[in-house]
Each structure stands twice: as C-alpha cells, then as structure tokens.
Amino acid sequence: MQLNYIANAAVASASGRTIPVIDPSDGQPFDELQRSNAQDIDTAVRAARECHGAVWGKLSAAERGRLMMRLSLKIADHIEELTALEQRDCGKPTKQARADAVALARYFEFYAGACDKLTGETIPYQDGYSVFTWREPHGVTGHVIPWNYPMQIFGRSVGGALAAGNCCVVKPAEDACLSLLRVAALAAEAGFPAGAINIVTGYGHEVGDALARHPGIDHISFTGSPGVGTLIQQAAAERHCPVTLELGGKSPQILFADADLDAALPVVINAIVQNAGQTCSAGSRVLIEQSIYEPVLERLGQAFANLRVGPAAMDLDLGPLIRASQQQRVWDFLSDAQVANIPMVAQGQIVDEAPDSGFYQAPTLLRDVPVDHRIAQEEVFGPVLAAMAFRDEDHAVELANATQFGLVAGVWTRDGSRQFRMARRVRSGQVFVNNYGAGGGVELPFGGVKSSGHGREKGFEALYGFTTLKTVAIKHS
C-alpha cells in the first residue's frame, strides 16, 4: 500500500480509505493509494509553511541549487526503477517511461543551476533615489499534476517552484502517483528538509478542491482540462491566489507543398501517437496544402496501418490508454465521426498479446474533417489524427486558429519568409518550424493562449511566475 509523503515521512490519510491502482495494460488492480481529504491537505500545507519559515526560505539560493542537483543525481541513479513504476502505473511503453524519467532528472539539473541566477534590477529614477527590485518566492505553492506525464510535469512545475524558493504541496492524479511518491522519498534522501516537498494522493473533487481553497497556499499550478481549470481558478479567486494554468490544446501541424516530407511525416505521426495521444501538445490536426493532400494522406495511411499497440512491457509504438473512461471517450469521438460520414484512411493494429481487459485504442487517421466538427475542435486525448486540406497561406492560418485552443503549432515549409509570417500569425504559445517539440526543450517556456491557459512553465521564464516582484525605493538625499 502506498502512503502519502508529508514532511519526509510516509503517512496514512486521515480518512483511512484507499483507492485501487489499476494497470492499464490489463485493467487489473495491483496496489492501493491513500484516499486523502481536506485534513490531509491541511497537514501538508502546515508542514510546508513551517519548512519555508524555518529552513527552506532561509537557505541561500546556492544552497537550494546544491540540494536540487543532489536530487537530480539521485533521480539519474534510479532511472530504471522510476521507469518501471511509470510503465506499469501509466501504461507507457518502456522507451517513453524512460524518456520521462531522464527528463525529470534534467528538469532538476536545469533548475538547480537557475537558483542563484534569479535577480532583480536597478531602475534609473529621480535624483536622490536608489530604486531596485527583488524577486521573492510566494511561500507555499500548490501543484495539481495530471496523469499523462506525472514525472515531466512534476519536474517543470515543482522544480521551478523550489528553485524560486517556495515549498510545495503536490496533488497527483489518482491514476498516476507511484513515481512521484518515490521521487519525494528520493528528495528526502538527497537532504531536502522536511516539508519542502509534500505529496497528497486522492480524488480531485476531494483533495484538489481542498488544495485550491486552502488559505495557506500562495500560488497554484494546474495542468488539466479547461473545465477543471475554471473550477481551480474560481476557487483561487475567492482569496486572490494567483494561478498558472496549462489546459491542453488542439495543435495543428501545417504542411506546405514545399515541405521536406521525409523529415516531416515521421514527426507528424509521432506527435499524435506518443503516449497513445494522451499529450496536451499532441499534434492532433494535420493541415495539408491541397496540391499534396492525396499523396501525403497515402503515405500517412501506410504508416498508420503499420503502427502496433500492446502492453506497456512490449515497448511497441503505443501502449494502452490510462483507464476505461478515457477509452470510452475516444470511442465516442470516433462514433461521432462515423455518424458524420468522416472517412477513415487507416488504423493501426492492436496485437494479439493485448489482454481484452486492457484499455487499448488503435491509432486512427481521419480525412476531410469539417472544421466545425468536434473531432476538429475538441481535445480527444487519444491517438486520433484529423486531416484537412487548405488552399493557401491565409486559409492555413484560418484553419489553424479556428479552435478555442492555442498551445503548440508546427509549420513545415522551406520558404524562409513564410516561416516567419506563419510563426507570427498562428495564435499559439509555442510554434515549431520544421520540427515539433524541439526534443522536449526543458529550457523552452511552455504555456498557452485562449482556452489553453495562461502563465508559463519550463525554462527560466517559469521562475517569474513562481515569484513576486518587490520594488524598493530608497531616498538618500
């Protein structure tokens, strides 16, 4: 049985209740988590506040950095253990789970080095004044981590908050807690003071809501759906608590006729099948210039037909979806597409070794998707790629911007002027030209516009959101 991790100790929840941990590859329970409540959140927040006031908030930036580097090295020493936990807990193929563990180590390495680089500035002002700014931590930050990339999102969110001088209370998704509980224990082994990192497991409506409403939380970072993001923001607004929200996307990959298709198409495919399409930045729409529409669809269709889906341990192209309800959600989208007579180009294969009780979905390529259909507008969060043709650059921009989301976009063209025009005109927090994702890019600020959220994580920019700016004006004559 897994326990909460509060103040460097494994503790049972106040409720005494548990939640089963399900293996998505076979649909069977293999462990239990604590079903925590508001009392457990209060315990964790108190531990974090005490740590911030007595220890963490008094460490120099260099000392914080050294501790974070020790944790990075600890994670690096336990890559295979964390990979195995993430693989079984989330259904990720081995290579994806290992990449997430490696990325987690890199996040703490990056933010370890950033701790003592966060500075203020001096401001020229009237004669007789010296004016400068300081960046100060909020104090205690709350982090609601989703189930699709628990290690990576923990790294980019909690790593940045700790580097800025905050202590953290973390609520992981009830579907994916095991790796984060282990990382919290590794942090204690690395020398983190009790209360710097606290993990409380449970359901969102019980634990997440209590975290968002707790008066001892000074900032909230949330990654998840727009609907839940609205609830988090409303709860935080009651006490004027700042929030950082990353709320998903419906990201386009835009292929112009002059694109290097040999380079582009493998990336386009990976951007929708990675993690079985359960990725906020998944390239779930491919917009193809009309003159190359048919040959591109033919090549994509051949590639999709060869994709294989199976248990996480088989390390195939895709593993299972996270749970039965997510599988049903994808089925509902595909059923709606069938009713609307949206043509299916190709589907991948679920291997015979995949248990019927697992949560599998074959990757699916659809064509001629109407711009107003929900397949083109809503986040499926599964391996479903919607293809649409565009006439010219203006039409491509119109289609790319025709959703409520604006998280990531990919543009594929050799035309240098067009590259800059498209990067300007597409409404998105990140635009990648002739690539997609830049290999993960721990250093690259990440976040959205429109319903994809606000605020930025990753890179140095994240540190600004996890601090407040204080202006000091000294009159000396």
C-alpha positions as CSV (number, residue, x, y, z in Angstrom):
1,M,0.0,0.0,0.0
2,Q,1.2,3.5,-0.9
3,L,1.1,6.2,1.7
4,N,1.1,10.0,1.4
5,Y,4.5,11.6,1.8
6,I,4.4,14.6,4.1
7,A,7.4,16.3,5.9
8,N,9.7,13.5,4.7
9,A,7.6,10.7,6.2
10,A,5.2,8.2,4.7
11,V,1.8,8.7,6.5
12,A,-1.7,7.3,6.1
13,S,-4.6,9.5,5.2
14,A,-6.9,10.8,7.9
15,S,-9.9,9.1,6.2
16,G,-8.4,5.6,6.4
17,R,-9.8,4.9,2.9
18,T,-7.9,3.8,-0.2
19,I,-8.0,3.9,-4.0
20,P,-7.0,1.0,-6.1
21,V,-4.1,1.4,-8.5
22,I,-5.0,-0.1,-11.9
23,D,-2.6,-1.4,-14.5
24,P,-3.8,0.0,-17.8
25,S,-2.3,-2.9,-19.7
26,D,-4.6,-5.5,-18.2
27,G,-7.2,-3.4,-16.3
28,Q,-6.3,-5.2,-13.0
29,P,-5.5,-3.6,-9.6
30,F,-2.1,-4.1,-8.2
31,D,-1.7,-1.6,-5.4
32,E,-3.6,0.9,-3.3
33,L,-3.3,4.7,-2.7
34,Q,-4.5,6.9,0.1
35,R,-7.9,8.5,-0.5
36,S,-7.0,11.7,1.3
37,N,-9.2,14.6,2.3
38,A,-9.0,18.2,3.3
39,Q,-7.5,17.3,6.7
40,D,-4.5,15.7,4.9
41,I,-4.1,18.8,2.7
42,D,-4.1,21.0,5.8
43,T,-1.4,18.8,7.4
44,A,0.7,19.1,4.3
45,V,0.3,22.8,4.0
46,R,1.2,23.3,7.6
47,A,4.4,21.2,7.1
48,A,5.3,23.3,4.0
49,R,4.7,26.6,5.8
50,E,6.8,25.6,8.8
51,C,9.6,24.4,6.4
52,H,9.5,27.6,4.4
53,G,9.6,29.8,7.5
54,A,12.2,27.8,9.4
55,V,14.5,26.2,6.8
56,W,13.9,26.4,3.0
57,G,13.1,30.2,3.0
58,K,16.3,30.9,4.9
59,L,18.7,28.9,2.6
60,S,20.8,30.8,0.2
61,A,20.0,30.3,-3.5
62,A,23.2,28.5,-3.9
63,E,22.4,26.1,-1.1
64,R,19.0,25.4,-2.7
65,G,20.7,24.7,-6.0
66,R,23.1,22.2,-4.4
67,L,20.2,20.3,-2.9
68,M,18.3,20.2,-6.2
69,M,21.4,19.0,-8.0
70,R,21.7,16.2,-5.5
71,L,18.1,15.2,-6.3
72,S,18.8,15.3,-10.0
73,L,21.7,12.9,-9.5
74,K,19.5,10.7,-7.2
75,I,16.9,10.5,-10.0
76,A,19.5,9.7,-12.5
77,D,20.7,6.8,-10.3
78,H,17.1,5.5,-10.1
79,I,16.1,5.8,-13.8
80,E,15.2,2.2,-14.3
81,E,13.2,2.0,-11.0
82,L,11.2,5.1,-12.0
83,T,10.8,3.8,-15.5
84,A,9.3,0.6,-14.2
85,L,6.9,2.4,-11.9
86,E,5.7,4.8,-14.6
87,Q,5.4,2.0,-17.1
88,R,3.0,-0.1,-15.0
89,D,1.2,2.8,-13.4
90,C,0.5,4.7,-16.7
91,G,0.7,2.1,-19.4
92,K,3.6,3.8,-21.1
93,P,5.9,1.8,-23.4
94,T,9.4,1.4,-21.8
95,K,11.1,3.9,-24.1
96,Q,8.5,6.6,-23.2
97,A,8.6,6.0,-19.5
98,R,12.4,6.0,-19.5
99,A,12.4,9.3,-21.5
100,D,10.2,10.8,-18.9
101,A,12.5,9.8,-16.0
102,V,15.5,11.2,-17.9
103,A,13.6,14.4,-18.5
104,L,12.8,14.6,-14.8
105,A,16.4,14.5,-13.9
106,R,17.2,17.1,-16.4
107,Y,14.5,19.5,-15.0
108,F,16.1,19.4,-11.6
109,E,19.5,19.8,-13.1
110,F,18.4,22.9,-15.0
111,Y,16.6,24.5,-12.1
112,A,19.5,23.6,-9.8
113,G,21.6,25.8,-11.9
114,A,19.0,28.6,-12.2
115,C,18.5,29.1,-8.4
116,D,21.2,31.7,-8.0
117,K,20.6,33.3,-11.4
118,L,17.2,34.8,-10.5
119,T,17.9,38.5,-10.0
120,G,16.2,41.8,-9.8
121,E,17.2,45.1,-11.5
122,T,18.1,48.7,-10.7
123,I,15.8,51.4,-12.1
124,P,17.1,54.9,-13.0
125,Y,14.9,57.3,-11.2
126,Q,14.9,60.8,-9.8
127,D,18.0,62.4,-8.3
128,G,18.3,61.4,-4.7
129,Y,16.7,58.0,-5.0
130,S,18.1,54.5,-5.4
131,V,15.4,52.1,-6.8
132,F,15.7,48.4,-7.3
133,T,13.6,45.2,-7.4
134,W,13.8,41.9,-5.7
135,R,12.1,38.7,-6.7
136,E,10.7,36.9,-3.7
137,P,9.0,33.4,-3.5
138,H,5.3,33.2,-3.0
139,G,5.9,30.9,0.0
140,V,3.9,27.7,-0.4
141,T,2.8,26.6,-3.8
142,G,0.1,24.0,-4.7
143,H,0.6,21.7,-7.7
144,V,-2.1,19.6,-9.3
145,I,-0.3,17.2,-11.6
146,P,-2.1,15.2,-14.3
147,W,-1.8,11.5,-15.1
148,N,-0.4,11.7,-18.7
149,Y,3.2,12.9,-17.8
150,P,3.5,12.9,-14.0
151,M,7.3,12.9,-13.8
152,Q,7.8,15.5,-16.5
153,I,5.1,17.9,-15.2
154,F,6.3,17.5,-11.7
155,G,9.8,18.5,-12.9
156,R,8.7,21.5,-14.8
157,S,6.3,22.7,-12.1
158,V,7.7,21.7,-8.7
159,G,11.3,22.1,-10.0
160,G,10.7,25.7,-10.9
161,A,8.8,26.5,-7.7
162,L,11.5,25.0,-5.5
163,A,14.2,26.9,-7.4
164,A,12.4,30.2,-6.8
165,G,12.4,29.4,-3.0
166,N,8.9,28.0,-2.5
167,C,7.9,24.9,-0.6
168,C,5.4,22.6,-2.4
169,V,2.2,20.6,-1.8
170,V,1.5,18.3,-4.7
171,K,-1.7,16.5,-5.6
172,P,-1.0,13.9,-8.3
173,A,-3.8,12.5,-10.4
174,E,-5.3,9.4,-8.7
175,D,-4.3,7.4,-11.8
176,A,-0.6,8.1,-11.6
177,C,1.0,8.6,-8.3
178,L,3.7,6.0,-7.8
179,S,6.7,7.7,-9.5
180,L,6.1,11.0,-7.6
181,L,5.8,9.3,-4.2
182,R,9.2,7.7,-4.9
183,V,10.7,11.0,-6.1
184,A,9.6,12.6,-2.8
185,A,11.4,9.9,-0.9
186,L,14.5,10.4,-3.0
187,A,14.4,14.1,-2.2
188,A,14.5,13.3,1.5
189,E,17.5,11.0,0.8
190,A,19.1,13.9,-1.0
191,G,18.9,16.1,2.1
192,F,15.7,18.1,1.4
193,P,14.3,19.5,4.7
194,A,11.0,18.0,5.9
195,G,8.1,19.9,4.4
196,A,9.8,21.2,1.2
197,I,8.0,18.6,-0.9
198,N,4.7,17.0,0.2
199,I,2.6,14.6,-1.8
200,V,-1.0,14.0,-1.0
201,T,-3.0,11.5,-3.1
202,G,-6.7,11.3,-3.7
203,Y,-9.6,12.4,-5.9
204,G,-9.7,15.9,-7.5
205,H,-13.1,16.8,-6.0
206,E,-11.9,16.0,-2.5
207,V,-8.1,16.7,-2.4
208,G,-7.7,19.0,-5.4
209,D,-10.5,21.2,-4.3
210,A,-9.2,21.4,-0.8
211,L,-5.8,22.4,-2.1
212,A,-7.2,25.2,-4.3
213,R,-9.2,26.6,-1.5
214,H,-6.7,26.3,1.3
215,P,-5.7,29.8,2.7
216,G,-2.1,28.6,3.3
217,I,-1.5,28.1,-0.4
218,D,0.0,31.2,-2.1
219,H,0.1,30.1,-5.7
220,I,-1.5,27.2,-7.7
221,S,-0.1,25.5,-10.7
222,F,-2.6,23.3,-12.6
223,T,-2.4,21.2,-15.7
224,G,-5.5,19.5,-16.9
225,S,-8.8,20.2,-18.7
226,P,-10.3,23.7,-19.3
227,G,-13.4,22.7,-17.3
228,V,-11.4,21.8,-14.2
229,G,-9.1,24.7,-14.8
230,T,-12.1,27.0,-14.5
231,L,-13.0,25.5,-11.2
232,I,-9.5,25.8,-9.8
233,Q,-9.3,29.4,-10.9
234,Q,-12.7,30.2,-9.3
235,A,-11.7,28.7,-6.0
236,A,-8.4,30.5,-6.0
237,A,-10.1,33.8,-7.0
238,E,-12.1,33.8,-3.7
239,R,-8.8,34.6,-1.9
240,H,-7.0,36.3,-4.8
241,C,-4.5,33.5,-5.2
242,P,-2.5,33.6,-8.4
243,V,-2.6,30.6,-10.7
244,T,-0.7,29.1,-13.6
245,L,-2.9,27.1,-15.9
246,E,-2.0,24.7,-18.8
247,L,-5.3,23.4,-20.2
248,G,-4.5,21.4,-23.2
249,G,-4.6,22.0,-27.0
250,K,-5.8,21.0,-30.4
251,S,-2.5,21.6,-32.0
252,P,-2.1,21.8,-35.8
253,Q,0.8,20.5,-37.9
254,I,0.8,22.7,-41.1
255,L,2.3,21.1,-44.2
256,F,3.0,23.3,-47.2
257,A,3.8,21.9,-50.6
258,D,7.5,22.8,-50.3
259,A,7.9,20.9,-47.0
260,D,10.5,18.2,-46.6
261,L,8.0,15.4,-46.3
262,D,10.6,12.8,-45.5
263,A,11.6,14.8,-42.4
264,A,8.0,16.0,-41.6
265,L,5.9,12.9,-41.8
266,P,7.6,10.7,-39.1
267,V,7.4,13.7,-36.7
268,V,3.7,14.3,-37.5
269,I,3.0,10.6,-36.7
270,N,5.0,10.6,-33.5
271,A,3.3,13.8,-32.3
272,I,-0.1,12.1,-32.3
273,V,0.9,8.5,-31.2
274,Q,3.3,9.4,-28.4
275,N,1.8,8.4,-25.1
276,A,-1.2,7.0,-27.1
277,G,-2.1,10.5,-28.0
278,Q,-2.6,11.5,-24.3
279,T,-0.5,14.6,-24.6
280,C,-1.6,18.2,-24.2
281,S,0.6,19.3,-27.1
282,A,-0.3,16.4,-29.3
283,G,-0.3,17.3,-33.0
284,S,-4.0,16.2,-33.4
285,R,-4.7,18.1,-36.6
286,V,-2.7,17.9,-39.8
287,L,-3.4,20.7,-42.3
288,I,-2.1,19.8,-45.7
289,E,-1.8,22.1,-48.8
290,Q,-4.3,21.0,-51.4
291,S,-1.7,20.1,-54.1
292,I,0.0,17.5,-51.9
293,Y,-3.1,16.4,-49.9
294,E,-3.7,13.0,-51.6
295,P,0.0,11.8,-51.7
296,V,0.5,12.9,-48.1
297,L,-2.6,11.0,-46.9
298,E,-1.4,7.9,-48.8
299,R,1.9,8.0,-47.0
300,L,0.4,8.7,-43.6
301,G,-2.1,6.0,-44.1
302,Q,0.6,3.4,-44.9
303,A,2.5,4.5,-41.7
304,F,-0.6,4.3,-39.5
305,A,-1.5,0.8,-40.8
306,N,1.9,-0.4,-39.6
307,L,1.7,1.0,-36.1
308,R,1.3,-1.6,-33.3
309,V,-0.4,-1.2,-29.9
310,G,0.1,-3.5,-27.0
311,P,1.0,-3.9,-23.3
312,A,3.5,-1.4,-21.9
313,A,6.1,-4.0,-21.3
314,M,6.2,-5.0,-25.0
315,D,7.6,-1.5,-25.8
316,L,5.6,-1.1,-29.0
317,D,4.6,2.1,-30.8
318,L,1.7,2.7,-28.4
319,G,0.6,1.4,-25.0
320,P,-2.9,1.4,-23.6
321,L,-4.9,4.4,-22.7
322,I,-4.9,5.3,-19.0
323,R,-8.3,4.0,-18.0
324,A,-11.6,2.6,-19.2
325,S,-13.4,6.0,-19.2
326,Q,-10.6,7.5,-21.4
327,Q,-11.0,4.6,-23.8
328,Q,-14.8,5.2,-23.9
329,R,-14.2,8.9,-24.6
330,V,-12.1,8.1,-27.6
331,W,-14.7,5.6,-28.8
332,D,-17.4,8.3,-28.5
333,F,-15.4,10.7,-30.7
334,L,-14.8,8.0,-33.3
335,S,-18.5,7.0,-33.2
336,D,-19.5,10.7,-33.8
337,A,-17.1,10.8,-36.8
338,Q,-18.6,7.7,-38.2
339,V,-22.1,9.1,-37.9
340,A,-20.9,12.3,-39.7
341,N,-19.5,10.1,-42.5
342,I,-16.0,11.4,-41.9
343,P,-13.8,9.0,-43.9
344,M,-11.2,6.8,-42.1
345,V,-7.9,6.5,-44.0
346,A,-6.2,3.9,-41.8
347,Q,-5.9,2.3,-38.4
348,G,-3.1,0.6,-36.6
349,Q,-3.1,-2.8,-35.1
350,I,-3.8,-4.0,-31.5
351,V,-1.5,-7.0,-31.1
352,D,-2.9,-10.4,-30.1
353,E,-1.0,-10.4,-26.9
354,A,-3.0,-7.3,-25.6
355,P,-5.5,-8.5,-22.9
356,D,-9.1,-7.8,-23.6
357,S,-9.3,-6.2,-20.2
358,G,-6.7,-3.6,-21.1
359,F,-7.6,-0.1,-22.3
360,Y,-6.4,-0.2,-25.9
361,Q,-7.1,2.0,-28.9
362,A,-5.7,1.6,-32.4
363,P,-4.2,4.9,-33.8
364,T,-6.7,6.3,-36.3
365,L,-6.3,8.6,-39.3
366,L,-9.4,10.5,-40.5
367,R,-9.6,12.7,-43.6
368,D,-11.7,15.6,-44.8
369,V,-12.7,16.5,-41.3
370,P,-15.1,19.5,-41.2
371,V,-13.6,22.4,-39.3
372,D,-16.7,22.7,-37.1
373,H,-16.9,19.0,-36.2
374,R,-15.9,18.1,-32.6
375,I,-13.0,15.9,-33.9
376,A,-11.5,19.2,-35.3
377,Q,-12.5,21.3,-32.3
378,E,-12.1,19.3,-29.1
379,E,-9.2,17.5,-27.4
380,V,-9.7,13.8,-28.0
381,F,-6.7,12.9,-25.8
382,G,-6.2,9.7,-27.8
383,P,-4.3,8.6,-31.0
384,V,-6.7,10.2,-33.5
385,L,-5.3,12.4,-36.2
386,A,-7.7,14.7,-38.1
387,A,-6.6,15.7,-41.7
388,M,-7.8,18.8,-43.5
389,A,-6.8,20.4,-46.8
390,F,-6.0,24.1,-47.2
391,R,-5.9,26.3,-50.3
392,D,-3.2,28.9,-49.4
393,E,-1.4,30.5,-46.6
394,D,-4.4,32.6,-45.4
395,H,-6.6,29.5,-45.4
396,A,-4.0,27.6,-43.4
397,V,-3.9,30.4,-40.8
398,E,-7.7,30.4,-40.7
399,L,-7.9,26.7,-40.0
400,A,-5.0,26.7,-37.6
401,N,-6.6,29.4,-35.4
402,A,-10.2,28.0,-35.7
403,T,-10.3,26.3,-32.3
404,Q,-10.6,27.6,-28.7
405,F,-7.1,26.3,-28.0
406,G,-3.6,27.7,-28.7
407,L,-0.9,25.7,-27.1
408,V,1.5,24.4,-29.8
409,A,1.7,24.5,-33.6
410,G,4.0,23.0,-36.2
411,V,4.8,24.7,-39.5
412,W,6.6,22.8,-42.3
413,T,8.0,24.9,-45.2
414,R,11.3,25.7,-46.8
415,D,10.2,29.3,-47.5
416,G,12.1,31.5,-45.0
417,S,9.7,34.4,-45.3
418,R,6.7,32.2,-44.8
419,Q,8.3,30.6,-41.8
420,F,8.3,34.0,-40.0
421,R,4.8,35.0,-41.3
422,M,3.3,31.8,-40.0
423,A,5.1,32.0,-36.7
424,R,3.6,35.5,-36.3
425,R,0.1,34.7,-37.4
426,V,-0.7,31.4,-35.7
427,R,-2.1,32.0,-32.2
428,S,-0.2,29.6,-30.1
429,G,2.1,29.6,-27.1
430,Q,4.8,27.7,-29.0
431,V,5.4,27.5,-32.7
432,F,7.9,25.0,-34.1
433,V,9.2,25.4,-37.7
434,N,10.4,22.3,-39.5
435,N,10.3,20.4,-36.2
436,Y,7.9,19.7,-33.4
437,G,8.7,19.9,-29.7
438,A,12.4,20.6,-30.2
439,G,13.3,17.4,-28.4
440,G,11.4,18.2,-25.2
441,G,13.2,21.5,-24.5
442,V,13.4,21.9,-20.8
443,E,14.8,25.3,-21.4
444,L,11.9,26.5,-23.6
445,P,9.0,28.4,-22.0
446,F,5.7,26.5,-22.3
447,G,2.1,27.5,-22.0
448,G,-0.9,28.6,-24.0
449,V,-3.2,31.3,-25.1
450,K,-7.0,31.3,-25.3
451,S,-8.5,28.3,-23.6
452,S,-5.1,26.6,-23.4
453,G,-4.4,28.6,-20.3
454,H,-2.1,31.3,-19.1
455,G,1.3,31.6,-17.4
456,R,4.4,29.8,-18.4
457,E,6.3,26.8,-17.2
458,K,9.7,25.4,-18.3
459,G,12.8,27.4,-18.9
460,F,13.8,30.5,-16.9
461,E,10.5,32.2,-17.6
462,A,8.8,29.8,-15.2
463,L,10.7,31.3,-12.3
464,Y,9.0,34.7,-12.8
465,G,5.6,33.1,-12.2
466,F,6.7,31.4,-9.0
467,T,7.9,34.7,-7.6
468,T,6.5,38.1,-6.7
469,L,8.3,41.3,-7.7
470,K,9.1,43.8,-4.9
471,T,10.2,47.4,-5.7
472,V,12.4,49.1,-3.2
473,A,12.9,52.9,-3.4
474,I,15.4,54.5,-1.0
475,K,15.6,58.3,-0.6
476,H,19.0,59.2,0.5
477,S,19.3,63.0,-0.1
